[in-house]
């Protein structure tokens, strides 16, 4: 394949070109293959064996070692060679360590790195999820540990990538928030799977500190709020994150509406209904014709109910159901009406509301709750008086 008497630089260039051609496919390997090549997607191991054999005779610089290792790992996965894939994913990690320790990083590698890192991490996690890198082990516990080890390796690689990016913030090597955001989210995916809650929150925060007052930073703060609310059941922390997200958006930009609605919901959860109601009314005033109008009305009604103004809440919920039955808020409003009727002993009205959810929205999660509520009503009506 290659003459080992060739100059190392030329051999290296040919190695990278050949590995890129072998990896070229219909877009599945974006960022690490030669996408203009028409070479078929790796027909077998001999070609790769020859490339790897040639690579042993030269010393690759860290950037080239990273690219080469990534490509070999992908090719090995394509040929179900899990042992070689695991080895070269590890080599990729070591190459990142060498790059991070070096004083100079080439502009060409800086341009390639974001898409390559994303492709590597995506393939690595998928391989462990599909057990392509998990050997046939004797017990489920060993298999689970192997999968966890794979996720941990992915987290280490993603962390090294983020550390590398943190250096590329001057002159022509500056990295945009849009380039870095996908890698941060990928890192969050791994550390979340490992149960490292602190690192999830810290990852969001590091991004915000690096790119303050940017739309991606606002989006990260919304995600931080979601994680605090859903995974940590910490409404106070969620409220703080949503407030910061809103501050990062432009005041008159409707893109901030979802963050404002999430803030209102978090305030409601924290039993701050008055402030939540004032917030949704402000949204209604600023953007009366937004696509979120009925969701705003639903949260407003929930605020009224929390403030013990249930008759006013009832009227608003009924308006949503009657005038906007196809809106995202309609099933939730209808379910609330069912509970309202049930609490008032109006079993026939409650049954009608729950049955409409079951029949009109059968594919949503709330439909099963409606079925359970119908069963409860039947049990109540069958009880002796």
C-alpha positions in Angstrom: 0.0 0.0 0.0 2.6 2.5 1.2 6.3 2.7 0.9 7.9 3.1 4.3 10.8 4.9 2.6 8.4 7.8 1.8 8.8 11.0 3.7 6.9 10.8 7.0 4.7 13.8 6.1 3.7 12.3 2.8 3.0 8.9 4.4 0.9 10.6 7.0 -1.1 12.5 4.4 -1.7 9.4 2.4 -2.7 7.5 5.6 -5.3 10.1 6.5 -6.6 10.3 2.9 -7.0 6.5 2.6 -8.7 6.2 6.0 -11.0 9.0 5.0 -11.8 7.3 1.7 -12.6 4.1 3.4 -14.9 5.9 5.8 -16.7 7.9 3.2 -20.3 7.1 3.1 -23.7 8.7 2.6 -23.2 11.3 5.3 -23.2 8.9 8.3 -19.7 10.0 9.3 -19.9 13.7 8.8 -16.8 15.5 10.0 -14.4 12.6 9.9 -14.5 11.2 6.4 -13.8 12.5 2.9 -17.4 13.3 2.0 -16.5 13.9 -1.7 -15.2 10.4 -2.2 -17.3 7.8 -4.0 -15.4 4.9 -2.4 -17.8 2.3 -1.1 -18.2 2.0 2.7 -15.4 -0.3 3.8 -15.8 -3.7 2.3 -13.7 -5.6 4.8 -10.7 -5.7 7.1 -7.7 -6.2 4.8 -7.6 -2.5 3.7 -7.7 -1.3 7.2 -5.1 -3.8 8.4 -2.7 -2.5 5.7 -3.3 1.1 6.7 -2.7 0.3 10.4 0.4 -1.6 9.5 1.8 1.4 7.6 0.9 3.8 10.4 3.2 1.9 12.8 6.2 3.0 10.8 5.7 6.7 11.3 5.2 9.1 14.2 1.9 11.0 13.8 1.6 14.4 15.3 -1.2 14.6 17.9 -3.7 16.2 15.6 -3.2 13.6 12.9 -3.2 10.8 15.5 -6.6 12.0 16.7 -8.1 12.1 13.2 -6.5 8.7 12.3 -7.7 7.0 15.5 -11.2 8.4 15.1 -11.4 7.0 11.6 -10.0 3.6 12.5 -12.4 3.3 15.4 -15.4 4.0 13.1 -14.2 1.6 10.5 -13.7 -1.1 13.1 -17.2 -0.6 14.4 -18.5 -0.9 10.8 -16.8 -4.3 10.6 -18.0 -5.4 14.1 -14.4 -5.4 15.3 -15.2 -4.3 18.8 -11.7 -5.0 20.2 -10.0 -2.7 17.7 -12.8 -0.1 18.0 -12.3 0.1 21.7 -8.5 0.3 21.3 -8.7 3.2 18.8 -11.3 5.1 20.8 -8.8 4.9 23.6 -6.1 6.1 21.3 -8.3 9.0 20.3 -8.6 10.0 23.9 -4.8 9.8 24.4 -4.3 12.0 21.3 -6.6 14.6 22.7 -4.5 14.6 25.9 -1.4 15.2 23.7 -3.1 18.0 21.8 -4.2 19.7 25.0 -0.6 19.5 26.3 0.9 21.0 23.2 1.7 24.7 22.8 0.3 25.2 19.3 -2.8 23.7 17.7 -3.1 23.9 13.9 -5.8 26.1 12.3 -6.8 23.2 10.1 -7.5 20.9 13.1 -9.4 23.7 14.9 -11.7 23.8 11.9 -12.2 20.1 11.8 -12.5 19.4 15.5 -16.1 20.3 16.3 -17.7 18.1 13.8 -15.2 15.3 14.3 -15.6 15.3 18.1 -19.4 15.2 17.7 -19.3 12.3 15.3 -16.9 10.3 17.6 -19.0 10.8 20.7 -22.2 10.1 18.9 -20.9 6.8 17.5 -19.2 5.8 20.7 -22.3 6.2 22.9 -24.5 4.4 20.3 -22.0 1.6 20.1 -22.2 1.0 23.9 -26.0 1.4 23.9 -26.2 -1.2 21.1 -23.7 -3.4 23.1 -21.4 -3.4 20.1 -18.5 -2.6 22.4 -19.7 -4.8 25.2 -18.3 -8.3 25.1 -20.5 -11.3 25.9 -20.2 -11.3 29.6 -21.3 -13.9 32.1 -23.7 -11.8 34.2 -26.0 -8.8 33.5 -24.1 -6.9 36.2 -20.8 -7.2 34.3 -22.6 -6.1 31.1 -24.0 -3.0 32.9 -20.6 -2.2 34.3 -19.1 -2.4 30.8 -21.7 -0.1 29.4 -21.1 2.3 32.3 -17.4 2.2 31.6 -18.1 3.1 28.0 -20.2 6.1 28.9 -17.4 7.1 31.3 -14.9 7.0 28.5 -17.2 9.1 26.4 -17.5 11.6 29.2 -13.8 11.8 29.5 -13.4 12.3 25.8 -16.0 15.0 25.7 -14.5 16.7 28.7 -11.1 16.8 27.1 -12.7 18.3 24.0 -14.3 21.0 26.1 -11.0 21.7 27.8 -9.4 22.0 24.3 -12.0 24.4 23.2 -11.5 26.6 26.2 -8.0 27.3 24.8 -9.2 28.3 21.4 -10.6 31.7 22.3 -8.2 34.2 20.7 -7.6 35.5 17.2 -8.5 33.2 14.3 -8.9 30.3 16.6 -11.9 31.6 18.5 -14.8 29.1 18.9 -18.4 30.3 18.5 -21.1 29.5 21.0 -23.0 27.7 18.2 -20.0 25.4 17.6 -19.4 24.6 21.2 -23.1 24.2 22.3 -23.5 20.7 20.7 -20.4 19.4 22.4 -21.5 20.7 25.8 -24.9 19.1 25.3 -23.3 15.8 24.3 -21.1 16.0 27.5 -24.1 16.7 29.6 -25.8 13.6 28.1 -22.9 11.4 29.3 -22.4 12.8 32.8 -26.2 12.7 33.3 -26.2 9.0 32.3 -23.5 8.5 34.9 -25.6 10.3 37.6 -23.1 13.1 38.0 -25.7 15.9 38.7 -23.1 18.4 39.8 -21.2 18.1 36.5 -24.4 18.6 34.5 -25.1 21.9 36.3 -21.5 22.9 36.1 -21.3 22.2 32.3 -24.3 24.5 31.7 -22.8 27.2 33.9 -19.3 27.1 32.3 -20.9 27.6 28.9 -22.9 30.6 30.1 -19.8 32.1 31.7 -17.9 31.7 28.4 -20.7 33.1 26.2 -22.8 35.5 28.3 -25.7 37.4 26.8 -25.9 35.0 23.8 -28.9 33.1 22.5 -27.1 29.7 23.1 -26.3 30.8 26.6 -30.0 31.6 27.2 -30.9 28.2 25.9 -28.4 26.5 28.2 -29.9 28.4 31.2 -33.3 27.1 30.2 -31.9 23.6 30.1 -30.3 24.2 33.5 -33.7 25.3 34.8 -35.4 22.2 33.3 -32.8 19.9 34.9 -33.2 21.6 38.2 -37.0 21.3 38.1 -37.4 17.8 36.6 -34.3 15.8 37.7 -33.5 17.6 41.0 -37.0 18.7 42.0 -35.5 22.0 43.0 -37.9 24.8 41.9 -35.9 27.6 43.6 -32.9 26.8 41.5 -35.1 26.4 38.4 -36.6 29.8 39.0 -33.1 31.4 39.2 -32.0 29.7 36.0 -35.1 30.8 34.1 -34.8 34.4 35.3 -31.2 34.5 34.0 -32.3 33.0 30.7 -34.9 35.7 30.2 -32.3 38.4 31.0 -30.1 36.9 28.3 -32.8 37.3 25.6 -33.8 40.6 24.2 -36.8 42.0 26.1 -39.0 42.2 23.0 -38.0 38.9 21.4 -40.8 36.3 21.4 -38.1 33.6 21.5 -38.1 34.2 25.2 -41.8 33.2 25.6 -41.0 29.5 26.4 -38.5 30.5 29.1 -41.1 32.9 30.6 -43.8 30.2 30.6 -41.4 27.8 32.3 -40.6 30.5 34.9 -44.3 31.0 35.5 -44.8 27.2 36.0 -41.8 27.0 38.4 -43.2 29.9 40.4 -46.6 28.1 40.6 -44.9 25.0 41.8 -43.1 27.1 44.4 -46.5 28.4 45.6 -45.9 31.9 44.2 -49.1 32.0 42.2 -49.5 35.8 42.4 -46.1 36.4 40.7 -46.8 33.7 38.2 -50.1 35.2 37.3 -48.6 38.6 36.8 -46.0 37.1 34.6 -48.4 35.3 32.3 -50.6 38.4 32.0 -47.5 40.4 31.0 -46.8 37.7 28.3 -50.4 38.1 27.1 -50.0 41.8 26.9 -46.7 41.8 25.0 -47.5 38.9 22.6 -51.3 38.5 22.4 -51.3 36.6 19.1 -48.3 34.2 19.8 -48.6 30.5 19.1 -48.3 30.0 22.9 -51.5 32.0 23.6 -53.6 29.0 24.9 -50.7 27.7 26.9 -50.5 31.1 28.5 -54.2 30.9 29.2 -53.9 27.5 30.7 -51.1 28.6 33.1 -53.2 31.7 34.0 -56.1 29.5 34.9 -53.9 27.3 37.0 -52.7 30.4 38.8 -56.3 31.5 39.4 -57.1 28.0 40.8 -54.1 28.2 43.1 -55.3 31.6 44.3 -58.6 29.9 45.2 -60.4 31.7 42.3 -61.7 28.4 40.9 -64.8 29.8 39.2 -62.6 32.2 37.2 -60.2 29.3 36.5 -63.2 27.2 35.3 -64.3 29.8 32.8 -60.8 30.2 31.4 -60.3 26.4 31.1 -63.7 26.0 29.4 -62.9 28.8 26.9 -59.7 26.9 25.9 -61.6 23.7 25.4 -64.5 25.2 23.6 -62.7 27.7 21.3 -59.3 26.0 20.8 -59.8 22.2 21.0 -56.8 21.5 18.8 -54.3 23.5 20.9 -51.7 21.8 23.0 -53.3 23.2 26.1 -56.8 21.8 25.4 -56.3 18.2 26.8 -54.8 19.6 30.0 -57.6 22.1 30.4 -60.2 19.3 29.7 -58.6 17.1 32.4 -58.7 20.0 34.9 -62.4 20.4 34.1 -62.9 16.7 34.8 -61.3 17.0 38.2 -63.3 20.2 38.9 -66.6 18.4 38.1 -65.5 15.4 40.1 -64.7 17.5 43.2 -68.1 19.0 42.9 -69.8 15.7 42.7 -70.9 16.2 39.1 -70.0 12.7 38.0 -71.8 12.8 34.7 -70.0 16.0 33.6 -66.7 14.6 34.9 -67.3 11.3 32.9 -68.0 13.3 29.8 -64.7 15.3 30.2 -62.5 12.3 30.7 -64.2 10.3 28.0 -63.6 13.1 25.5 -59.9 13.0 26.4 -59.8 9.3 25.9 -61.6 9.5 22.6 -60.3 12.7 21.1 -56.6 12.5 22.3 -56.0 8.7 22.5 -52.2 8.9 21.8 -51.2 11.3 24.6 -50.1 10.3 28.1 -53.0 12.1 29.7 -55.4 9.7 27.9 -54.4 6.8 30.3 -55.0 9.1 33.3 -58.4 9.8 31.9 -59.2 6.1 31.6 -58.1 5.6 35.2 -60.4 8.5 36.2 -63.3 6.9 34.4 -62.8 3.7 36.3 -62.7 5.6 39.5 -66.0 7.3 38.7 -67.6 3.9 37.9 -66.4 2.6 41.3 -67.9 5.7 43.0 -71.3 5.3 41.3 -71.4 1.6 42.2 -70.9 2.2 45.9 -74.1 1.8 48.0 -75.4 5.1 49.2 
